[in-house]
Amino acid sequence: MEKTFSIIRKDIRLYFASPVSILFYFVLPIVFTTVLAVTTGSFSSSAITLNYVDQSDSPLSVNLLEELGESGDLKPEAIDLNKAQKLFDEGQLDTYLVIPPDFNSDALIRGDLTVYLFQQPNRTSSQTIYQALRLALNKLTSAQVKLTTVLQAYQQSHPEVTSSELEKLGEELNAEIRLKLAEAPFRLTESISQAESDIVYNPATSSSAGQLITWVFIPLVGLSGAMVHERSRGTLKRLLATPTSRLTYFSATIFGHVLIALVQMSLLMIFGGLVLKAPWLERPLPTFLLLLAFSLASAGLGAFLGSLVRTEGQANGLSNSIGMIFALLSGAWFPIELFPKVMQNTAKIFPTYWGMKGLKDILISNKPIGQIFPTIGILLLFAVGFLALGMLFFKTE
């Protein structure tokens, strides 16, 4: 165990021996993440268009649409129901709202307001629309609004009622209305399309996840250069002449670089969460397990390459080339769905593909942890396989 910790400490010192390493460790990932996030539209401030079908055409539905427009986040636009359904089924319309015929003051008094929101899965605007709609409905169904509606209806049916009598009636009804509101809130029915989404893409989150995968993968594969460096200097042969097994050497080298990678990931996740509002901390357990498995697979590939290449220059060139190509073809820079099917299928042999798939499932699609475990298992198989191959082709000089 002492030898393992000694190798890990040595690798950490060597990794940060040059100031240039800080550039690749934190600065470049931040720059590329920000540039991709900005250029793909993550900071757009324009209002989101919300297509709606108003079947009620009541004063209450008009109030709802006015509330939605005043929020600043949404821009309501009327659309024909048949057209909305057709475009939605074809995937050309992300969202539309249906206000049913019974959306009126009578339903408000009964506490039975209902609207229907139809949304495609995995759209960046979904949460914004949902929250804005909830807020608008909350305002409409507040106790004061409902009380005013009741009193206006009573006044219309009893024109002879006086102001003092209305005030007294309001005081009597206030407590009862609040109780009924608590028992029977409005209903917001959200329907998510069951059609498969061709492209699952959130600009800010995808940029944060993709650049994390890229800039962590490259140095982990680059540990091959450190292995070749030790082999060329003869320190590896002297180390293995002591009671240090190949497994100990490989394990310590891999875990040392994985530890460095985990710290780097934490820094990039903090940046992504604070600046790009990516939901890195919403599901810490599956995120940690996935990134740990990805780090082990990447470091295992680096150890395997370190057993094959002859010179440090070859190792550095291969690690940079493999890192960029694997990341690009795996959807770390742009949605993998934009590539031809043959390339999408080929990318499945890369650990970067499974790393990106797992992060998209966690951060964007919000899949349950049970559906993440198979991806984690595949990454661990990569790690074990690369480690076995590395030890099989291992040479000391």
C-alpha positions in Angstrom: 0.0 0.0 0.0 2.9 2.4 0.8 4.3 1.8 -2.7 1.0 2.5 -4.2 0.7 5.9 -2.4 4.3 6.7 -3.3 3.6 6.2 -7.0 0.4 8.3 -6.8 2.3 11.1 -5.1 5.0 11.0 -7.7 2.5 11.1 -10.6 0.7 14.1 -9.1 4.0 16.0 -8.7 5.0 15.2 -12.2 1.6 16.2 -13.6 1.8 19.7 -12.2 5.5 20.2 -12.7 4.9 22.5 -15.6 2.7 25.6 -15.4 1.4 24.7 -18.9 -0.5 21.8 -17.3 -2.7 24.4 -15.5 -3.7 25.8 -18.9 -5.0 22.4 -20.1 -6.3 21.4 -16.6 -8.7 24.3 -16.1 -8.3 27.4 -18.4 -8.8 25.8 -21.9 -11.8 23.7 -20.7 -13.5 26.8 -19.4 -12.8 28.8 -22.5 -14.1 26.1 -24.9 -17.1 25.4 -22.7 -18.1 29.1 -22.7 -17.5 29.6 -26.4 -19.6 26.5 -27.4 -22.4 27.5 -24.9 -22.6 31.0 -26.2 -22.4 30.2 -29.9 -25.1 27.5 -29.6 -27.5 30.0 -28.1 -27.6 29.1 -24.4 -27.7 32.8 -23.4 -30.4 33.9 -25.7 -32.7 36.3 -23.9 -35.6 36.3 -26.4 -39.0 35.3 -25.1 -40.2 31.7 -25.8 -43.1 31.4 -28.1 -46.0 29.5 -26.5 -48.6 28.5 -29.1 -52.1 28.3 -27.6 -55.6 27.2 -28.5 -58.3 29.2 -26.6 -61.5 27.2 -26.7 -63.0 29.2 -23.9 -62.6 32.7 -25.1 -63.7 33.9 -21.7 -62.5 36.9 -19.7 -60.6 34.4 -17.4 -58.7 32.9 -20.4 -57.9 36.4 -21.6 -56.5 37.2 -18.1 -54.4 34.0 -18.2 -52.9 34.9 -21.6 -52.2 38.4 -20.3 -50.4 37.0 -17.3 -48.3 34.7 -19.4 -47.3 37.6 -21.7 -46.5 39.9 -18.8 -44.0 37.4 -17.4 -41.5 38.3 -20.1 -40.4 34.7 -20.5 -43.2 33.7 -22.9 -44.8 35.1 -26.0 -48.3 33.6 -26.4 -49.4 33.1 -30.0 -52.8 31.7 -31.1 -52.8 28.6 -33.3 -55.5 26.4 -34.8 -56.1 23.2 -32.8 -55.8 20.8 -35.8 -52.7 22.5 -37.0 -51.1 22.4 -33.5 -51.9 18.7 -33.2 -50.5 17.9 -36.7 -47.3 19.9 -36.2 -46.8 18.5 -32.7 -47.2 14.9 -33.9 -44.7 15.5 -36.7 -42.2 16.9 -34.1 -42.3 20.4 -35.7 -43.9 22.0 -32.7 -42.3 21.8 -29.3 -45.2 22.9 -27.1 -48.8 24.1 -27.3 -51.4 25.0 -24.7 -55.1 24.1 -24.8 -57.5 26.2 -22.7 -60.7 24.1 -22.6 -64.3 25.5 -23.1 -65.1 25.3 -19.4 -62.2 27.6 -18.4 -64.4 30.3 -16.9 -65.6 32.0 -13.7 -67.9 29.1 -12.8 -65.0 26.7 -12.9 -62.9 29.1 -10.8 -65.7 29.3 -8.2 -65.9 25.5 -8.1 -62.1 25.2 -7.9 -62.0 23.2 -11.1 -59.9 25.1 -13.5 -58.1 22.9 -16.0 -55.6 23.6 -18.8 -53.7 21.1 -21.0 -50.0 21.6 -21.9 -48.5 19.4 -24.6 -44.7 19.2 -24.8 -42.1 17.3 -26.7 -39.6 15.5 -24.5 -36.1 16.9 -23.7 -36.7 20.5 -24.9 -34.7 23.3 -23.2 -37.9 25.5 -23.0 -40.0 22.9 -21.2 -39.3 23.9 -17.6 -39.5 27.6 -18.3 -43.0 27.2 -19.9 -44.2 24.9 -17.1 -43.1 27.2 -14.3 -44.5 30.4 -16.0 -47.9 28.7 -16.6 -48.0 27.5 -13.0 -47.3 31.0 -11.7 -50.0 32.6 -14.0 -52.5 30.0 -12.8 -51.6 30.6 -9.2 -52.3 34.3 -9.6 -55.6 33.6 -11.2 -56.7 31.2 -8.5 -55.6 33.3 -5.6 -58.2 33.7 -2.8 -58.6 37.4 -3.5 -59.3 36.9 -7.2 -61.7 34.1 -6.5 -63.5 36.2 -3.9 -63.8 39.1 -6.3 -65.2 36.8 -8.9 -67.8 35.4 -6.5 -68.9 38.9 -5.4 -69.2 40.2 -8.9 -71.3 37.2 -9.9 -73.5 37.7 -6.8 -73.9 41.4 -7.6 -75.0 40.6 -11.2 -77.7 38.2 -10.0 -78.8 40.5 -7.1 -78.6 44.1 -8.5 -80.3 45.4 -5.4 -77.5 44.4 -3.0 -75.7 47.3 -1.2 -72.0 47.9 -0.8 -72.1 47.1 2.9 -73.9 43.9 2.3 -71.3 42.9 -0.3 -68.5 43.7 2.2 -70.2 41.6 4.9 -70.7 38.7 2.5 -67.0 38.9 1.5 -65.9 38.6 5.1 -68.1 35.6 5.5 -66.9 33.9 2.4 -63.2 34.6 2.7 -62.4 31.8 5.1 -64.6 29.3 3.2 -62.9 30.2 -0.1 -59.4 29.8 1.2 -60.4 26.3 2.6 -61.8 25.2 -0.8 -58.8 26.5 -2.6 -56.5 24.4 -0.4 -58.7 21.3 -1.0 -59.3 21.8 -4.8 -56.4 23.6 -6.5 -56.3 24.1 -10.3 -55.3 21.2 -12.5 -52.4 21.6 -14.9 -52.3 18.5 -17.1 -49.0 18.1 -18.9 -48.7 15.7 -21.7 -45.3 14.6 -23.0 -45.0 13.3 -26.5 -44.3 9.6 -26.7 -42.5 9.9 -30.0 -38.8 9.4 -29.8 -36.8 12.7 -29.9 -34.1 12.6 -32.6 -31.9 15.1 -30.9 -31.6 15.5 -27.2 -29.7 18.8 -26.8 -29.5 21.5 -24.2 -26.8 24.0 -25.3 -25.4 25.0 -21.9 -25.6 21.5 -20.3 -24.3 19.7 -23.4 -21.4 22.1 -23.7 -20.5 21.7 -20.1 -20.7 17.9 -20.2 -19.0 17.6 -23.6 -16.0 19.7 -22.7 -15.6 18.0 -19.4 -15.5 14.6 -21.2 -13.0 16.0 -23.8 -10.6 17.7 -21.5 -10.6 15.0 -18.9 -10.3 12.2 -21.5 -7.2 13.6 -23.2 -4.9 13.8 -20.1 -6.1 10.4 -18.9 -5.2 8.8 -22.2 -2.0 10.9 -22.0 -0.7 9.0 -19.0 0.7 6.7 -21.7 3.4 9.4 -22.2 4.3 9.3 -18.5 4.7 5.5 -18.7 6.9 5.8 -21.7 9.0 8.5 -20.0 9.7 6.3 -17.1 10.5 3.4 -19.3 12.9 5.4 -21.4 14.7 6.7 -18.3 15.0 3.3 -16.8 13.1 4.2 -13.6 10.3 1.8 -14.5 12.8 -1.2 -14.7 14.4 -0.2 -11.4 10.9 0.2 -9.7 9.8 -3.3 -10.8 13.1 -4.8 -9.6 11.8 -4.0 -6.1 8.9 -6.0 -4.6 6.4 -4.1 -6.8 4.1 -6.1 -9.0 2.9 -5.0 -12.4 -0.6 -4.9 -11.0 0.5 -2.5 -8.3 2.3 -0.3 -10.7 -0.7 -0.2 -13.1 -3.2 0.3 -10.4 -1.3 3.1 -8.7 -0.7 4.9 -12.0 -4.3 4.7 -13.0 -5.7 5.7 -9.6 -3.3 8.6 -9.4 -4.4 10.1 -12.7 -8.1 9.3 -11.9 -7.7 11.3 -8.6 -6.3 14.3 -10.6 -9.2 13.9 -13.1 -11.9 13.8 -10.4 -10.6 17.1 -9.0 -10.6 18.6 -12.5 -14.2 17.4 -13.0 -15.3 18.9 -9.7 -13.9 22.3 -10.8 -15.6 22.1 -14.2 -18.8 21.0 -12.7 -18.8 24.0 -10.3 -18.2 26.3 -13.2 -20.9 24.7 -15.3 -23.4 24.8 -12.4 -22.7 28.4 -11.4 -22.2 30.1 -14.7 -24.1 27.9 -17.2 -26.8 26.7 -14.7 -26.2 23.1 -15.7 -27.8 20.7 -13.2 -24.6 19.0 -12.1 -25.5 18.8 -8.4 -29.1 17.7 -8.7 -28.2 14.0 -9.0 -24.8 13.5 -7.3 -24.8 9.8 -6.9 -25.3 8.6 -10.5 -23.2 11.5 -11.7 -20.3 10.5 -9.4 -20.5 6.8 -10.3 -20.6 7.5 -14.0 -17.7 9.9 -14.0 -15.6 7.5 -11.8 -16.3 4.7 -14.3 -15.5 6.9 -17.2 -12.2 8.0 -15.6 -11.2 4.4 -15.0 -12.0 3.5 -18.6 -10.0 6.5 -19.9 -7.0 5.9 -17.7 -7.1 2.2 -18.6 -6.9 3.1 -22.3 -3.9 5.3 -21.5 -2.2 2.5 -19.7 -2.8 0.2 -22.6 -1.4 2.7 -25.1 1.6 3.2 -22.8 2.4 -0.5 -23.1 2.4 -0.3 -26.9 4.1 2.9 -28.0 7.9 3.2 -28.1 8.5 6.9 -27.6 7.1 9.8 -25.6 6.4 11.8 -28.7 4.3 8.9 -30.1 2.4 8.7 -26.9 1.6 12.5 -26.7 0.6 12.6 -30.4 -1.6 9.6 -30.1 -3.3 10.8 -26.9 -4.1 14.2 -28.4 -5.4 12.7 -31.6 -7.4 9.9 -30.0 -8.8 12.3 -27.4 -10.1 14.9 -29.9 -11.4 12.3 -32.5 -13.1 10.1 -29.9 -14.7 13.1 -28.2 -15.9 14.7 -31.5 -17.4 11.5 -32.9 -19.0 10.7 -29.5 -21.2 13.8 -29.4 -19.0 15.8 -26.9 -18.9 18.8 -29.2 -22.1 18.5 -31.2 -25.1 16.2 -30.9 -24.1 12.8 -32.2 -27.5 12.5 -33.9 -26.2 15.0 -36.5 -23.7 12.4 -37.8 -24.5 9.6 -40.2 -25.9 6.4 -38.7 -22.8 4.5 -39.5 -20.7 6.9 -37.5 -23.2 6.9 -34.6 -22.9 3.1 -34.5 -19.1 3.2 -34.8 -18.9 5.6 -31.9 -20.3 2.9 -29.5 -16.8 1.4 -29.4 -15.4 4.5 -27.7 -15.6 5.1 -23.9 -16.3 8.7 -24.7 -19.6 7.8 -26.3 -20.8 6.0 -23.2 -19.6 8.8 -21.0 -21.6 11.4 -23.0 -24.6 9.1 -23.2 -24.6 8.7 -19.4 -24.3 12.4 -18.8 -27.1 13.2 -21.2 -29.3 10.6 -19.5 -28.6 12.1 -16.1 -28.5 15.8 -16.8 -30.9 16.3 -19.7 -33.2 13.3 -20.0 -33.3 12.8 -16.2 -33.5 9.0 -16.5 -33.8 6.9 -13.3 -30.6 5.5 -11.9 -31.6 2.0 -12.9 -31.3 3.0 -16.5 -27.8 4.6 -15.9 -26.3 1.4 -14.4 -25.9 -0.4 -17.7 -23.9 2.5 -19.1 -21.7 2.5 -15.9 -21.2 -1.2 -16.3 -20.1 -0.8 -19.9 -17.5 1.8 -18.9 -16.2 -0.5 -16.1 -15.9 -3.3 -18.7 -13.8 -0.9 -20.8 -11.6 -0.2 -17.8 -11.0 -3.9 -17.0 -10.4 -4.8 -20.6 -7.9 -2.0 -21.2 -6.1 -2.9 -17.9 -5.8 -6.5 -18.9 -4.5 -5.6 -22.4 -2.0 -3.2 -20.9 -0.6 -5.8 -18.6 -0.5 -8.4 -21.4 1.6 -6.1 -23.7 3.5 -4.5 -20.9 7.3 -4.1 -21.4 9.9 -2.5 -19.1 12.3 -1.3 -21.8 
